[in-house]
Amino acid sequence: MLEYQIFFDYGPMILLGFWLTLKIVVCAIALGIPLGLFLALGRRSNFIIVSFFSTSFIEVFRNTPFIIQVFLFYYVLPFYGFRLSAEYVGILALAAFGSAYFAEIIRAGIDAVPKGQLESARAIGMTDWQAMKNIILPQTLSIILPPLTNQTLTLIKESAILSTITVHELTMTGLMVQGETFRPFEVFIMVALLYWALNETIATIMRKFEKKLSKNKKQILPSKSLTNNFGKDGFLR
């Protein structure tokens, strides 16, 4: 039988862990997406050194387990004078891990935009940076939004690994409560429901945003009947 009193007695404690999880994930995404954009542009750079370091960073963080990366951040940084709290180490590790995947998502989105867009921008006198900022990246957003959402949900779930370095996030708090109550079923029901509620909320918001972008994109495109009025020479018939 379920002991419902546990939900009332330890619910506030679990919610504190949930709040810390939310703060860590938000900070990690706020750092990870700009870093991922920088890495994506660096990987596409014509400068060999920039491209090499960007590619190396991405491949290292994509091809090693996140838990090993967390341990390296937590145990190795102090040897070089960087003594940070477990929460800050967790944010940095999660941001670095996420940025490698964000970079590949953004790079794939940029490559999906027809090359003629960049060539046309150059033809009217834009620099590569101006073309990227004003033409390429805005078109990339609608392409990369679904995989960005998936990666964001993954980061939320991967944040549970931070409990291994004593970050009192949601999973760690659940383990502490379970150690006090010896009732894992009730405790981890609460933990699972909170993870599910957060991920489902984000997924629902992003689906609505994706539909809005798709609708706006269709409104911008010329109608088929209008384009049929132009001849091959480009003049209106």
C-alpha positions as CSV (number, residue, x, y, z in Angstrom):
1,M,0.0,0.0,0.0
2,L,1.1,3.5,-0.7
3,E,2.0,5.7,2.2
4,Y,0.4,9.0,1.1
5,Q,1.7,10.8,4.1
6,I,5.2,10.8,2.5
7,F,4.0,13.0,-0.3
8,F,2.9,15.6,2.2
9,D,5.9,15.3,4.6
10,Y,8.7,15.2,2.0
11,G,7.0,16.9,-1.0
12,P,8.5,20.4,-0.1
13,M,12.0,18.8,0.1
14,I,11.6,17.2,-3.3
15,L,10.4,20.5,-4.8
16,L,13.5,22.2,-3.5
17,G,15.6,19.6,-5.5
18,F,13.4,20.1,-8.5
19,W,13.9,23.9,-8.3
20,L,17.7,23.4,-8.3
21,T,17.4,21.1,-11.3
22,L,15.5,23.7,-13.1
23,K,18.1,26.4,-12.4
24,I,21.0,24.2,-13.4
25,V,19.3,23.2,-16.7
26,V,18.3,26.8,-17.6
27,C,21.9,28.1,-16.9
28,A,23.4,25.2,-18.9
29,I,21.2,25.8,-21.9
30,A,21.8,29.6,-21.7
31,L,25.6,28.8,-21.9
32,G,25.4,25.8,-24.2
33,I,23.4,27.2,-27.1
34,P,25.7,30.3,-27.7
35,L,28.7,28.0,-27.3
36,G,27.2,25.5,-29.7
37,L,26.6,28.3,-32.3
38,F,30.2,29.4,-31.9
39,L,31.5,25.8,-32.3
40,A,29.2,25.3,-35.3
41,L,30.5,28.4,-37.1
42,G,34.1,27.5,-36.0
43,R,33.8,24.0,-37.5
44,R,32.7,25.6,-40.8
45,S,35.5,28.1,-40.7
46,N,38.1,28.3,-43.4
47,F,40.8,28.9,-40.7
48,I,42.3,25.5,-40.1
49,I,43.2,26.1,-36.4
50,V,39.7,27.3,-35.5
51,S,38.1,24.5,-37.4
52,F,40.5,21.9,-35.8
53,F,39.8,23.1,-32.2
54,S,36.0,23.3,-32.7
55,T,35.9,19.9,-34.3
56,S,38.1,18.4,-31.5
57,F,35.9,19.9,-28.8
58,I,32.7,18.5,-30.4
59,E,34.1,15.0,-31.0
60,V,35.5,14.7,-27.5
61,F,32.3,15.7,-25.7
62,R,30.1,13.7,-28.1
63,N,32.1,10.5,-27.9
64,T,32.7,10.2,-24.1
65,P,30.2,9.4,-21.4
66,F,28.7,12.4,-19.6
67,I,29.4,10.9,-16.2
68,I,33.2,10.7,-17.0
69,Q,33.0,14.4,-18.1
70,V,31.4,15.3,-14.8
71,F,34.1,13.5,-12.8
72,L,36.8,15.3,-14.9
73,F,35.3,18.7,-14.2
74,Y,34.8,18.0,-10.6
75,Y,38.1,16.3,-9.7
76,V,40.6,17.7,-12.2
77,L,39.7,21.4,-12.2
78,P,40.9,21.9,-8.6
79,F,44.4,20.8,-9.6
80,Y,44.6,23.8,-11.8
81,G,43.3,26.3,-9.2
82,F,39.6,26.3,-10.3
83,R,37.7,25.5,-7.1
84,L,34.0,25.7,-7.7
85,S,31.0,24.4,-5.9
86,A,29.3,21.2,-7.1
87,E,26.4,23.2,-8.5
88,Y,28.7,25.4,-10.7
89,V,30.7,22.4,-11.8
90,G,27.4,20.7,-12.8
91,I,26.3,23.8,-14.9
92,L,29.7,23.9,-16.7
93,A,29.7,20.2,-17.4
94,L,26.2,20.1,-18.6
95,A,26.7,23.2,-20.8
96,A,29.9,21.8,-22.4
97,F,28.2,18.4,-23.0
98,G,25.1,20.1,-24.5
99,S,27.1,22.5,-26.6
100,A,28.7,19.7,-28.6
101,Y,25.3,18.4,-29.6
102,F,23.8,21.9,-30.1
103,A,26.8,22.6,-32.4
104,E,26.1,19.7,-34.7
105,I,22.4,20.5,-34.8
106,I,23.1,24.1,-35.8
107,R,25.7,23.1,-38.3
108,A,23.3,20.7,-40.0
109,G,20.6,23.4,-40.0
110,I,23.0,25.9,-41.7
111,D,24.0,23.3,-44.3
112,A,20.3,22.6,-45.0
113,V,19.8,26.2,-46.2
114,P,20.4,26.3,-50.0
115,K,23.8,27.6,-50.9
116,G,22.2,30.1,-53.3
117,Q,21.1,32.1,-50.3
118,L,24.6,32.9,-49.2
119,E,25.8,33.5,-52.8
120,S,22.9,36.0,-53.4
121,A,23.8,37.8,-50.2
122,R,27.4,38.1,-51.3
123,A,26.2,39.3,-54.7
124,I,24.5,42.3,-53.1
125,G,27.6,43.3,-51.1
126,M,26.9,41.5,-47.7
127,T,29.8,40.1,-45.8
128,D,29.7,36.4,-44.7
129,W,28.8,37.5,-41.1
130,Q,26.0,39.8,-42.3
131,A,24.6,37.1,-44.5
132,M,24.8,34.5,-41.7
133,K,23.1,36.9,-39.2
134,N,20.4,38.3,-41.5
135,I,19.6,35.5,-43.9
136,I,21.0,32.1,-43.1
137,L,20.4,31.8,-39.3
138,P,16.8,33.1,-39.4
139,Q,15.9,30.3,-41.9
140,T,17.9,27.8,-39.9
141,L,15.7,28.3,-36.8
142,S,12.6,26.5,-38.2
143,I,14.8,23.6,-39.3
144,I,16.7,23.0,-36.0
145,L,13.9,23.7,-33.6
146,P,12.7,20.0,-33.2
147,P,16.2,18.6,-32.6
148,L,17.1,21.4,-30.3
149,T,14.0,20.6,-28.3
150,N,15.0,16.9,-28.1
151,Q,18.4,17.8,-27.0
152,T,17.0,20.1,-24.3
153,L,14.9,17.3,-23.0
154,T,17.9,15.1,-23.0
155,L,19.9,17.6,-20.9
156,I,17.1,17.7,-18.3
157,K,17.3,13.9,-17.9
158,E,21.1,13.9,-18.0
159,S,21.2,16.4,-15.1
160,A,20.3,13.4,-12.8
161,I,23.9,12.3,-13.2
162,L,25.0,15.4,-11.2
163,S,23.8,13.6,-8.1
164,T,27.1,11.6,-8.3
165,I,29.1,14.8,-7.4
166,T,26.7,15.6,-4.5
167,V,24.6,18.2,-6.3
168,H,21.3,18.3,-4.4
169,E,19.2,18.3,-7.5
170,L,16.0,16.3,-7.9
171,T,17.5,12.8,-8.1
172,M,19.9,13.4,-5.2
173,T,17.1,14.8,-3.1
174,G,15.0,11.7,-3.9
175,L,17.8,9.4,-2.9
176,M,18.1,11.3,0.4
177,V,14.4,11.0,1.1
178,Q,14.4,7.3,0.2
179,G,17.3,6.8,2.7
180,E,15.2,8.4,5.4
181,T,11.9,6.7,4.7
182,F,13.0,3.4,3.1
183,R,10.0,3.9,0.8
184,P,11.5,4.0,-2.7
185,F,8.3,3.5,-4.6
186,E,6.5,6.7,-3.3
187,V,9.7,8.8,-3.5
188,F,10.6,7.9,-7.0
189,I,7.0,8.3,-8.2
190,M,7.3,11.9,-7.1
191,V,10.7,12.3,-8.8
192,A,9.5,10.7,-12.1
193,L,6.3,12.8,-12.2
194,L,8.3,16.0,-11.8
195,Y,10.7,15.1,-14.6
196,W,7.8,14.1,-16.8
197,A,5.9,17.4,-16.0
198,L,8.9,19.5,-16.8
199,N,9.7,17.7,-20.1
200,E,6.1,17.6,-21.2
201,T,5.7,21.3,-20.5
202,I,8.7,22.2,-22.6
203,A,7.8,19.8,-25.4
204,T,4.3,21.3,-25.6
205,I,5.5,24.9,-25.7
206,M,8.1,24.1,-28.4
207,R,5.5,22.3,-30.5
208,K,3.3,25.3,-30.4
209,F,6.2,27.6,-31.3
210,E,7.1,25.3,-34.2
211,K,3.6,25.5,-35.5
212,K,3.7,29.2,-35.3
213,L,6.9,29.4,-37.2
214,S,5.6,27.1,-39.8
215,K,2.5,29.2,-40.2
216,N,4.4,32.4,-40.6
217,K,6.7,30.8,-43.1
218,K,3.8,29.7,-45.3
219,Q,2.4,33.3,-45.1
220,I,5.7,34.7,-46.4
221,L,6.0,32.4,-49.3
222,P,4.2,33.6,-52.5
223,S,1.1,31.8,-53.5
224,K,1.2,29.3,-56.4
225,S,-1.3,31.3,-58.4
226,L,0.8,34.4,-58.2
227,T,4.0,32.7,-59.3
228,N,2.2,31.2,-62.3
229,N,1.6,34.7,-63.6
230,F,5.4,35.1,-64.3
231,G,6.9,34.0,-67.5
232,K,10.3,32.4,-68.0
233,D,11.8,35.8,-68.6
234,G,10.6,37.0,-65.2
235,F,8.1,39.5,-66.5
236,L,4.5,39.6,-65.2
237,R,2.0,38.3,-67.7
